[in-house]
Amino acid sequence: MAISEHLLLKKMSGHVGRQIVFKQYGNKTIMAKYPDMSNRTLSPKQLRVNEIMEEANFEAKRIMADEELRNEAQVRLNVTRNKLYTTLVREYFKAARAAENDTVSGG
């Protein structure tokens, strides 16, 4: 891992060719090896969150594809068009998590 305060790398973040990763820690730029995530195992809770997110993305895409549903959602959520997709995902995710919590608590 290398730490750089070079002007060209000052605000750089992301990865290059899945070889090197640039990260920001405070006012320093860190260069590190790209992480190997092939052996990770997700907990059941993490798997469920991934499933909910996949469902949320599918639902948001479905609404965005239908002009009438898209306009209704935009008025209902009171957001601009460029923020509608992420707001739809957030709304679905919160509703799904709340439904799961109600089911678990017996409500």
Backbone hydrogen bonds in HBPLUS format (Angstrom, degrees):
<---DONOR---> <-ACCEPTOR-->    atom                        ^
c    i                          cat <-CA-CA->   ^        H-A-AA   ^      H-
h    n   atom  resd res      DA  || num        DHA   H-A  angle D-A-AA Bond
n    s   type  num  typ     dist DA aas  dist angle  dist       angle   num
A0002-ALA N   A0031-MET O   2.88 MM  29  5.06 158.3  1.93 145.1 152.0     1
A0031-MET N   A0002-ALA O   2.78 MM  29  5.06 165.9  1.80 152.9 157.5     2
A0004-SER N   A0029-THR O   2.85 MM  25  5.32 166.6  1.87 160.4 164.7     3
A0029-THR N   A0004-SER O   3.22 MM  25  5.32 163.8  2.25 159.1 160.1     4
A0009-LEU N   A0006-HIS O   3.16 MM   3  5.40 129.8  2.42 103.0 115.9     5
A0010-LYS N   A0006-HIS O   2.99 MM   4  5.82 111.5  2.47 146.1 163.8     6
A0010-LYS N   A0007-LEU O   3.41 MM   3  5.10 156.9  2.47  95.9 102.5     7
A0012-MET N   A0009-LEU O   3.24 MM   3  5.15 168.1  2.26 109.1 112.6     8
A0014-GLY N   A0022-PHE O   3.04 MM   8  5.26 151.7  2.12 146.6 140.0     9
A0022-PHE N   A0014-GLY O   2.67 MM   8  5.26 170.1  1.68 166.6 170.0    10
A0016-VAL N   A0020-ILE O   2.89 MM   4  5.38 152.7  1.97 151.7 158.5    11
A0019-GLN N   A0016-VAL O   3.02 MM   3  5.95 155.7  2.08 131.0 135.2    12
A0020-ILE N   A0016-VAL O   3.42 MM   4  5.38 163.4  2.45 137.8 142.3    13
A0034-TYR N   A0019-GLN O   3.09 MM  15  5.12 151.8  2.17 124.7 121.7    14
A0021-VAL N   A0032-ALA O   2.77 MM  11  5.20 161.1  1.80 153.3 157.0    15
A0032-ALA N   A0021-VAL O   2.86 MM  11  5.20 157.2  1.92 148.7 156.1    16
A0023-LYS N   A0030-ILE O   2.82 MM   7  5.02 158.1  1.86 146.2 153.6    17
A0030-ILE N   A0023-LYS O   2.76 MM   7  5.02 167.6  1.78 149.4 153.7    18
A0025-TYR N   A0028-LYS O   3.03 MM   3  5.38 166.8  2.04 153.7 158.0    19
A0028-LYS N   A0025-TYR O   3.06 MM   3  5.38 162.7  2.09 125.5 130.2    20
A0040-ARG N   A0037-MET O   3.46 MM   3  5.58 169.6  2.47 108.0 109.9    21
A0047-LEU N   A0043-SER O   2.94 MM   4  6.26 159.3  1.98 157.3 163.4    22
A0048-ARG N   A0044-PRO O   2.97 MM   4  6.18 152.9  2.04 143.3 150.4    23
A0049-VAL N   A0045-LYS O   2.99 MM   4  6.27 157.3  2.04 147.6 153.4    24
A0050-ASN N   A0046-GLN O   2.98 MM   4  6.22 155.4  2.04 147.2 153.9    25
A0051-GLU N   A0047-LEU O   2.99 MM   4  6.28 150.2  2.08 144.3 152.4    26
A0052-ILE N   A0048-ARG O   2.92 MM   4  6.22 159.8  1.96 153.4 158.4    27
A0053-MET N   A0049-VAL O   2.94 MM   4  6.15 158.7  1.98 148.5 154.4    28
A0054-GLU N   A0050-ASN O   2.97 MM   4  6.18 152.5  2.05 144.3 151.6    29
A0055-GLU N   A0051-GLU O   2.95 MM   4  6.23 159.7  1.99 151.0 156.2    30
A0056-ALA N   A0052-ILE O   2.82 MM   4  6.04 155.5  1.88 149.3 156.8    31
A0057-ASN N   A0053-MET O   2.93 MM   4  6.14 158.3  1.97 148.7 153.6    32
A0058-PHE N   A0054-GLU O   3.02 MM   4  6.23 159.3  2.06 146.8 152.6    33
A0059-GLU N   A0055-GLU O   2.91 MM   4  6.14 163.0  1.93 152.7 157.0    34
A0060-ALA N   A0056-ALA O   2.93 MM   4  6.08 162.1  1.97 149.5 154.6    35
A0061-LYS N   A0057-ASN O   2.95 MM   4  6.10 158.6  2.00 148.8 154.5    36
A0062-ARG N   A0058-PHE O   2.96 MM   4  6.19 150.3  2.05 144.5 153.0    37
A0063-ILE N   A0059-GLU O   3.00 MM   4  6.28 158.3  2.05 151.0 156.0    38
A0064-MET N   A0060-ALA O   2.91 MM   4  6.08 160.3  1.95 148.0 154.1    39
A0065-ALA N   A0061-LYS O   3.01 MM   4  6.10 138.2  2.19 140.5 150.2    40
A0066-ASP N   A0063-ILE O   3.25 MM   3  5.44 140.9  2.41 102.7 112.6    41
A0070-ARG N   A0066-ASP O   2.83 MM   4  5.95 158.2  1.87 157.4 164.8    42
A0071-ASN N   A0067-GLU O   2.96 MM   4  6.13 160.4  1.99 147.7 151.8    43
A0072-GLU N   A0068-GLU O   3.01 MM   4  6.26 161.9  2.05 150.4 155.5    44
A0073-ALA N   A0069-LEU O   2.91 MM   4  6.06 162.5  1.94 149.8 154.6    45
A0074-GLN N   A0070-ARG O   2.94 MM   4  6.11 151.7  2.02 145.1 153.3    46
A0075-VAL N   A0071-ASN O   3.05 MM   4  6.28 157.0  2.10 148.4 153.5    47
A0076-ARG N   A0072-GLU O   2.88 MM   4  6.05 167.1  1.89 152.8 157.1    48
A0077-LEU N   A0073-ALA O   2.86 MM   4  5.87 162.2  1.89 149.7 153.8    49
A0078-ASN N   A0074-GLN O   2.91 MM   4  5.63 123.4  2.24 129.5 142.9    50
A0083-LYS N   A0080-THR O   3.09 MM   3  5.52 153.4  2.16 111.3 119.3    51
A0084-LEU N   A0081-ARG O   3.30 MM   3  5.17 160.0  2.34 100.7 106.6    52
A0087-THR N   A0083-LYS O   3.14 MM   4  6.19 151.5  2.22 146.0 154.5    53
A0088-LEU N   A0084-LEU O   2.85 MM   4  6.05 151.4  1.93 153.3 160.9    54
A0089-VAL N   A0085-TYR O   3.01 MM   4  6.33 158.2  2.05 151.9 157.7    55
A0090-ARG N   A0086-THR O   2.96 MM   4  6.12 162.3  1.99 144.6 149.5    56
A0091-GLU N   A0087-THR O   2.90 MM   4  6.06 159.4  1.95 145.7 151.4    57
A0092-TYR N   A0088-LEU O   2.99 MM   4  6.17 167.2  2.00 151.7 154.7    58
A0093-PHE N   A0089-VAL O   2.92 MM   4  6.04 164.9  1.94 152.6 157.5    59
A0094-LYS N   A0090-ARG O   2.93 MM   4  6.10 165.0  1.96 152.9 156.4    60
A0095-ALA N   A0091-GLU O   3.01 MM   4  6.17 160.9  2.05 148.6 154.1    61
A0096-ALA N   A0092-TYR O   2.88 MM   4  6.07 161.6  1.92 154.3 159.2    62
A0097-ARG N   A0093-PHE O   2.98 MM   4  6.14 161.1  2.01 149.9 155.1    63
A0098-ALA N   A0094-LYS O   2.91 MM   4  6.03 156.8  1.96 146.5 153.2    64
A0099-ALA N   A0095-ALA O   2.93 MM   4  6.11 155.8  1.99 146.3 152.8    65
A0100-GLU N   A0096-ALA O   2.99 MM   4  6.22 153.8  2.06 145.0 152.0    66
A0101-ASN N   A0097-ARG O   2.95 MM   4  6.19 155.9  2.01 146.8 153.4    67
A0102-ASP N   A0098-ALA O   2.94 MM   4  6.18 151.1  2.02 146.5 154.3    68
A0103-THR N   A0099-ALA O   3.02 MM   4  6.21 153.1  2.10 143.8 150.8    69
A0104-VAL N   A0100-GLU O   2.94 MM   4  6.17 157.6  1.99 149.8 155.6    70
A0105-SER N   A0101-ASN O   2.96 MM   4  6.06 159.5  2.00 145.3 150.8    71
A0106-GLY N   A0102-ASP O   3.02 MM   4  5.98 113.2  2.48 132.7 147.3    72
A0107-GLY N   A0102-ASP O   2.75 MM   5  4.86 142.1  1.89 152.6 154.1    73
A0106-GLY N   A0103-THR O   3.35 MM   3  5.17 148.7  2.46  92.1 101.0    74
